[in-house]
Amino acid sequence: MFLFGKKDKKEKKAEEVPVINQEELMKQAEEKVQQLEGTQGDARIELLNETGSLYMQAREYDEAIRYYEESFEMKKVMGKSYTDLMSLYNKKRQQAAEAKDDEKITYYFGKVQEMMQISKDMIRGKI
């Protein structure tokens, strides 16, 4: 009976999450892109990450990667943007594997390896 209580709580939490459709996510992402014009520094990094997150939620993975990569180039930080970017690279690698596209598999595998090396360098204080 104890297990059922936990399951019920999880189900209730899932029901409370608002569902945003892809069209709304794309609209929000486009607004963020417009805000990027003329924005610099930490404010730009924040907008880039927000834009990447919106595109990721909308399942527009190439666009999400584009904005996350720009953010990560400006400032290498371990956090949500790092984990999202790793997740996106793995999704793209999986899609490439399903399509039997060896070139893209190799490309995204290399991207994952680069991110892992950056992570190691950050931990070791090299970045």
C-alpha atoms as an extended CHARMM CRD file, in Angstrom:
* protein
*
       127  EXT
         1         1  MET       CA              0.0000000000        0.0000000000        0.0000000000  PROA      1               0.0000000000
         2         2  PHE       CA              2.9160000000        2.3540000000        0.6930000000  PROA      2               0.0000000000
         3         3  LEU       CA              4.0770000000        2.0730000000       -2.9120000000  PROA      3               0.0000000000
         4         4  PHE       CA              0.6790000000        3.0930000000       -4.2090000000  PROA      4               0.0000000000
         5         5  GLY       CA              0.8500000000        6.3370000000       -2.2310000000  PROA      5               0.0000000000
         6         6  LYS       CA              4.1230000000        7.2800000000       -3.9100000000  PROA      6               0.0000000000
         7         7  LYS       CA              2.7920000000        6.4430000000       -7.3230000000  PROA      7               0.0000000000
         8         8  ASP       CA             -0.3080000000        8.5640000000       -6.7440000000  PROA      8               0.0000000000
         9         9  LYS       CA              1.8600000000       11.5570000000       -5.7760000000  PROA      9               0.0000000000
        10        10  LYS       CA              3.9450000000       11.1710000000       -8.9220000000  PROA      10              0.0000000000
        11        11  GLU       CA              0.8180000000       10.9670000000      -11.0570000000  PROA      11              0.0000000000
        12        12  LYS       CA             -0.5900000000       14.1190000000       -9.4390000000  PROA      12              0.0000000000
        13        13  LYS       CA              2.6670000000       16.0020000000      -10.0590000000  PROA      13              0.0000000000
        14        14  ALA       CA              2.6280000000       14.9540000000      -13.7080000000  PROA      14              0.0000000000
        15        15  GLU       CA             -0.9470000000       16.2180000000      -14.0620000000  PROA      15              0.0000000000
        16        16  GLU       CA             -0.0370000000       19.6180000000      -12.5880000000  PROA      16              0.0000000000
        17        17  VAL       CA              2.6660000000       20.3520000000      -15.1760000000  PROA      17              0.0000000000
        18        18  PRO       CA              1.2700000000       22.8270000000      -17.7120000000  PROA      18              0.0000000000
        19        19  VAL       CA              1.3770000000       21.6060000000      -21.2870000000  PROA      19              0.0000000000
        20        20  ILE       CA              2.7730000000       24.1390000000      -23.7450000000  PROA      20              0.0000000000
        21        21  ASN       CA              2.3610000000       23.3630000000      -27.3990000000  PROA      21              0.0000000000
        22        22  GLN       CA              5.1660000000       23.5440000000      -29.9270000000  PROA      22              0.0000000000
        23        23  GLU       CA              3.7220000000       26.6300000000      -31.5880000000  PROA      23              0.0000000000
        24        24  GLU       CA              3.8370000000       28.5500000000      -28.2970000000  PROA      24              0.0000000000
        25        25  LEU       CA              7.3890000000       27.3670000000      -27.5930000000  PROA      25              0.0000000000
        26        26  MET       CA              8.5150000000       28.4970000000      -31.0480000000  PROA      26              0.0000000000
        27        27  LYS       CA              6.8730000000       31.8900000000      -30.5290000000  PROA      27              0.0000000000
        28        28  GLN       CA              8.6660000000       32.3190000000      -27.2050000000  PROA      28              0.0000000000
        29        29  ALA       CA             11.9860000000       31.2510000000      -28.7700000000  PROA      29              0.0000000000
        30        30  GLU       CA             11.5840000000       33.7660000000      -31.6010000000  PROA      30              0.0000000000
        31        31  GLU       CA             10.9480000000       36.5170000000      -29.0440000000  PROA      31              0.0000000000
        32        32  LYS       CA             14.1890000000       35.5650000000      -27.2680000000  PROA      32              0.0000000000
        33        33  VAL       CA             16.0710000000       35.6240000000      -30.5860000000  PROA      33              0.0000000000
        34        34  GLN       CA             14.8520000000       39.1810000000      -31.1750000000  PROA      34              0.0000000000
        35        35  GLN       CA             15.9850000000       40.1740000000      -27.6830000000  PROA      35              0.0000000000
        36        36  LEU       CA             19.4820000000       38.8760000000      -28.4930000000  PROA      36              0.0000000000
        37        37  GLU       CA             20.1240000000       41.7380000000      -30.9120000000  PROA      37              0.0000000000
        38        38  GLY       CA             22.4110000000       44.1930000000      -29.1590000000  PROA      38              0.0000000000
        39        39  THR       CA             22.5890000000       42.1260000000      -25.9630000000  PROA      39              0.0000000000
        40        40  GLN       CA             26.0710000000       41.2910000000      -24.6830000000  PROA      40              0.0000000000
        41        41  GLY       CA             27.8650000000       39.6800000000      -21.7810000000  PROA      41              0.0000000000
        42        42  ASP       CA             26.0970000000       37.6180000000      -19.1440000000  PROA      42              0.0000000000
        43        43  ALA       CA             22.6810000000       38.8690000000      -20.2870000000  PROA      43              0.0000000000
        44        44  ARG       CA             23.3900000000       37.4470000000      -23.7650000000  PROA      44              0.0000000000
        45        45  ILE       CA             24.5100000000       34.1220000000      -22.3050000000  PROA      45              0.0000000000
        46        46  GLU       CA             21.3070000000       33.9010000000      -20.2860000000  PROA      46              0.0000000000
        47        47  LEU       CA             19.1660000000       34.6740000000      -23.3550000000  PROA      47              0.0000000000
        48        48  LEU       CA             21.0860000000       32.1330000000      -25.4390000000  PROA      48              0.0000000000
        49        49  ASN       CA             20.4580000000       29.4460000000      -22.8150000000  PROA      49              0.0000000000
        50        50  GLU       CA             16.7680000000       30.3460000000      -22.5450000000  PROA      50              0.0000000000
        51        51  THR       CA             16.4600000000       30.2240000000      -26.3280000000  PROA      51              0.0000000000
        52        52  GLY       CA             18.2370000000       26.8650000000      -26.5010000000  PROA      52              0.0000000000
        53        53  SER       CA             15.9540000000       25.4920000000      -23.8110000000  PROA      53              0.0000000000
        54        54  LEU       CA             12.8190000000       26.6300000000      -25.6390000000  PROA      54              0.0000000000
        55        55  TYR       CA             13.9810000000       25.0880000000      -28.9060000000  PROA      55              0.0000000000
        56        56  MET       CA             14.8770000000       21.8800000000      -27.0800000000  PROA      56              0.0000000000
        57        57  GLN       CA             11.4040000000       21.6980000000      -25.5410000000  PROA      57              0.0000000000
        58        58  ALA       CA              9.9360000000       22.2790000000      -29.0050000000  PROA      58              0.0000000000
        59        59  ARG       CA             12.0910000000       19.3910000000      -30.2940000000  PROA      59              0.0000000000
        60        60  GLU       CA             13.9220000000       21.7000000000      -32.6880000000  PROA      60              0.0000000000
        61        61  TYR       CA             17.2480000000       20.1240000000      -31.7910000000  PROA      61              0.0000000000
        62        62  ASP       CA             19.4670000000       21.7540000000      -34.4100000000  PROA      62              0.0000000000
        63        63  GLU       CA             18.3300000000       25.2280000000      -33.3390000000  PROA      63              0.0000000000
        64        64  ALA       CA             18.7460000000       24.3370000000      -29.6620000000  PROA      64              0.0000000000
        65        65  ILE       CA             22.2910000000       23.1490000000      -30.3270000000  PROA      65              0.0000000000
        66        66  ARG       CA             23.0720000000       26.3610000000      -32.1860000000  PROA      66              0.0000000000
        67        67  TYR       CA             22.1160000000       28.6050000000      -29.2640000000  PROA      67              0.0000000000
        68        68  TYR       CA             23.6140000000       26.3850000000      -26.5660000000  PROA      68              0.0000000000
        69        69  GLU       CA             26.9090000000       26.1600000000      -28.4640000000  PROA      69              0.0000000000
        70        70  GLU       CA             27.1340000000       29.9380000000      -28.7900000000  PROA      70              0.0000000000
        71        71  SER       CA             26.4760000000       30.3050000000      -25.0690000000  PROA      71              0.0000000000
        72        72  PHE       CA             29.0190000000       27.6410000000      -24.1960000000  PROA      72              0.0000000000
        73        73  GLU       CA             31.6440000000       29.2750000000      -26.4220000000  PROA      73              0.0000000000
        74        74  MET       CA             31.1800000000       32.5490000000      -24.5650000000  PROA      74              0.0000000000
        75        75  LYS       CA             31.3490000000       30.9790000000      -21.1150000000  PROA      75              0.0000000000
        76        76  LYS       CA             32.1280000000       27.3740000000      -20.2990000000  PROA      76              0.0000000000
        77        77  VAL       CA             30.0590000000       26.5110000000      -17.2470000000  PROA      77              0.0000000000
        78        78  MET       CA             28.8680000000       23.1960000000      -15.8930000000  PROA      78              0.0000000000
        79        79  GLY       CA             25.1270000000       23.4460000000      -15.4670000000  PROA      79              0.0000000000
        80        80  LYS       CA             21.8290000000       22.9720000000      -17.2330000000  PROA      80              0.0000000000
        81        81  SER       CA             23.0890000000       24.2940000000      -20.5540000000  PROA      81              0.0000000000
        82        82  TYR       CA             26.0090000000       21.8430000000      -20.4460000000  PROA      82              0.0000000000
        83        83  THR       CA             23.8020000000       18.8590000000      -19.6390000000  PROA      83              0.0000000000
        84        84  ASP       CA             21.2030000000       19.9100000000      -22.2210000000  PROA      84              0.0000000000
        85        85  LEU       CA             23.8880000000       20.2320000000      -24.8820000000  PROA      85              0.0000000000
        86        86  MET       CA             25.2610000000       16.7760000000      -24.0190000000  PROA      86              0.0000000000
        87        87  SER       CA             21.7410000000       15.3800000000      -24.1870000000  PROA      87              0.0000000000
        88        88  LEU       CA             21.1540000000       17.0080000000      -27.5710000000  PROA      88              0.0000000000
        89        89  TYR       CA             24.3880000000       15.6190000000      -28.9870000000  PROA      89              0.0000000000
        90        90  ASN       CA             23.3850000000       12.1600000000      -27.7970000000  PROA      90              0.0000000000
        91        91  LYS       CA             19.8990000000       12.5240000000      -29.3310000000  PROA      91              0.0000000000
        92        92  LYS       CA             21.4160000000       13.5770000000      -32.6440000000  PROA      92              0.0000000000
        93        93  ARG       CA             23.8840000000       10.6780000000      -32.4900000000  PROA      93              0.0000000000
        94        94  GLN       CA             21.0150000000        8.2750000000      -31.8060000000  PROA      94              0.0000000000
        95        95  GLN       CA             19.0240000000        9.7000000000      -34.7310000000  PROA      95              0.0000000000
        96        96  ALA       CA             22.0840000000        9.2930000000      -36.9460000000  PROA      96              0.0000000000
        97        97  ALA       CA             22.4780000000        5.6830000000      -35.8080000000  PROA      97              0.0000000000
        98        98  GLU       CA             18.8310000000        4.9730000000      -36.6090000000  PROA      98              0.0000000000
        99        99  ALA       CA             19.3650000000        6.5170000000      -40.0560000000  PROA      99              0.0000000000
       100       100  LYS       CA             22.6190000000        4.5370000000      -40.4400000000  PROA      100             0.0000000000
       101       101  ASP       CA             24.4740000000        7.7960000000      -41.1530000000  PROA      101             0.0000000000
       102       102  ASP       CA             28.0510000000        6.9450000000      -40.1570000000  PROA      102             0.0000000000
       103       103  GLU       CA             29.3330000000       10.4630000000      -40.8490000000  PROA      103             0.0000000000
       104       104  LYS       CA             26.8720000000       12.0700000000      -38.4240000000  PROA      104             0.0000000000
       105       105  ILE       CA             27.3940000000        9.3170000000      -35.8560000000  PROA      105             0.0000000000
       106       106  THR       CA             31.1040000000       10.0930000000      -35.8930000000  PROA      106             0.0000000000
       107       107  TYR       CA             30.4640000000       13.8540000000      -35.8060000000  PROA      107             0.0000000000
       108       108  TYR       CA             28.1690000000       13.7580000000      -32.7720000000  PROA      108             0.0000000000
       109       109  PHE       CA             30.3130000000       11.1730000000      -31.0100000000  PROA      109             0.0000000000
       110       110  GLY       CA             33.1900000000       13.6270000000      -31.4180000000  PROA      110             0.0000000000
       111       111  LYS       CA             31.0450000000       16.4410000000      -29.9870000000  PROA      111             0.0000000000
       112       112  VAL       CA             30.2270000000       14.3420000000      -26.9180000000  PROA      112             0.0000000000
       113       113  GLN       CA             33.9260000000       13.5370000000      -26.4850000000  PROA      113             0.0000000000
       114       114  GLU       CA             34.8250000000       17.2540000000      -26.7440000000  PROA      114             0.0000000000
       115       115  MET       CA             32.2820000000       18.1090000000      -24.0490000000  PROA      115             0.0000000000
       116       116  MET       CA             33.5970000000       15.3650000000      -21.7950000000  PROA      116             0.0000000000
       117       117  GLN       CA             37.1490000000       16.6660000000      -22.2290000000  PROA      117             0.0000000000
       118       118  ILE       CA             36.0100000000       20.1990000000      -21.4010000000  PROA      118             0.0000000000
       119       119  SER       CA             34.3320000000       18.8290000000      -18.2920000000  PROA      119             0.0000000000
       120       120  LYS       CA             37.5500000000       17.0800000000      -17.2350000000  PROA      120             0.0000000000
       121       121  ASP       CA             39.5870000000       20.2290000000      -17.9020000000  PROA      121             0.0000000000
       122       122  MET       CA             37.1730000000       22.3080000000      -15.8380000000  PROA      122             0.0000000000
       123       123  ILE       CA             37.3800000000       19.8830000000      -12.9300000000  PROA      123             0.0000000000
       124       124  ARG       CA             41.1820000000       19.9130000000      -13.1420000000  PROA      124             0.0000000000
       125       125  GLY       CA             41.2170000000       23.7030000000      -13.1840000000  PROA      125             0.0000000000
       126       126  LYS       CA             42.5810000000       24.0300000000      -16.6950000000  PROA      126             0.0000000000
       127       127  ILE       CA             39.6570000000       26.1980000000      -17.8170000000  PROA      127             0.0000000000
